[in-house]
């Protein structure tokens, strides 16, 4: 089994596996909300996967799945003019609706979302929202007395999908591999910032049209790209939407450490004779046990 096989198997190991469960829950929630707020029993209308699952960059073991559900605009007018914290009241209204379907689940409103936890460790986080004329969404924030916020996930999803197709479908695997690295090394970086940096990197990477055989170079070069990000930079711009993506801490030092490990792994790969076991141990040090031994 050669280098390309290692990375192909690694990417397969970390791919999020649905088995139909996620889709079923999504449809159950969406059908309930459509029934109560749109007078239709559709199990897909007005709903949208967002976050890493919506961008197709989530990996096996993820715990939060984000959904936006579009509500009728008349409800925005109702809760905008609400006496007191209309945002909190709106979240509670949506929470009570979902509770009709999942009556034994401890559903709670939490700031900007309704959290629907399941026993397998996955929580659905439902964002009730209103579509704007530019196709962005206004959603409630119940914190600090209540406010309205705007998010624009559709251009982000499209931007990731488009450049992924243009670079031989290498962007999504890179985003997923870096989530495995984040988990292995406890890196203080959010999912959208991971995807944003990967997007910026691969747009100009010289081997972006290659295959798994170049994934060792891709990981090495991306770690170098991350390590050289300005440590004083507070935010980056999300692909597609241009929304601010704020950092959660310094990730550069751990990226530099793993750049050095990747360089060592490649040196083992290219030795004469090849030192394949040593190379794989370096990659496992970077990515964890999901990387084949």
Helices and strands as residue ranges (DSSP letters): H 3-14, H 21-37, E 47-50, H 51-54, E 64-70, H 73-80, H 86-101, E 108-110, E 113-117, E 123-131, E 137-141, G 143-145, E 147-151, H 153-166, H 171-185, H 191-202, G 212-214, H 215-227, E 235-237, E 244-246, H 252-269, H 276-287
